Amino acid sequence: MKSAFKMKGMDFGNSPQKQVPLSKGEKKKGTMITGGSDAEVINDLEDRIDFLNSDLQDSDSTMEKGQIMTQLNKLKVRLKKERAK
């Protein structure tokens, strides 16, 4: 007879992913994270990446470009994880 033991709060297979927080620039522009289904999360991430790429091209500040690149890298990693599900 098999015995199933599961500690409360310990579900390694289905742990929810946290959304990448908005950058300062995204907050200023009024960007929102809607979430929802996997497809909606992927669409949100793709949109945020597109917007940040546009911001990167428009930016004159080296420091701002660095912050945008950091945010872009986080979003790309998260997008890759979401697509792999």
N, C-alpha and C positions, 0 to 999 in steps of 0.2 A: 504494500500500500504506500503510495507516494504521499509525502507530507509537503504541503506548500506553506512556506513561511515568507511573509512579505512585511518588511518594516514600513511603518507609516511614513509617507513622503519619499520613499526610495523607489522610484520608477525610472530606471536608467534608459529604457527603450523609448519612452514617450515624453521626455522632458521638453517643456515648451522653450522655444528660442525667444530671447528678448530682442526686440527691435533695436536697431542702431539708433541712438538718440540723435535728435536734430542738432546740427551745428548752429552757431550763433547767426550765421548768414541765412540759414534756412528759417530760423525762428523769425528774423526780421522781415523776411519775405512772406511770412504767413503759411509756410509749408505745414501740412498736417499728415500724420500717420494714421491711415484708416484701418489697416490690418484686415482681418477676416480670413477668407479661404487662402489656401496656398497660392492660387493664381493671383488673387488680389495683392498679396504680400509681394510677389514677384513683380507685378506691374508697378506697385509703389516704389520698390527699390530701383527698377529701371528708370522710372520718371525722375527720381531724386538724382540718379547718376547723370542723366541727360541735363538736368538743370545745373548741377554742379560743374559739368564740363563747360557749359555756356558761361557760368560765372568765372571759371578759370581763364577762359579766353578774354573775358572783359576786364579782368583784374590787372591793376598796375602795380600793386603792392607785392613784394616778394614774400613778406610774412603771411599775407592773406592767401597767396598761392600755395604756400606750404600747408596752411590749415585746410584749404580745400582739397589738396592732394591727400592729406591724411584721412579726411572724411570719405573721399572717393575710394581709397583703398579698403576702408572698413566696409563700405557698402558693397564693393565688388566681392569681398570675401563672403559676406552674408548672402549675396545673390547666388554665388556658386553653391553654397550649402543648401539654399532653398531649392535650387534646380536639381540637386542630387537626390532629393527626397523621393 
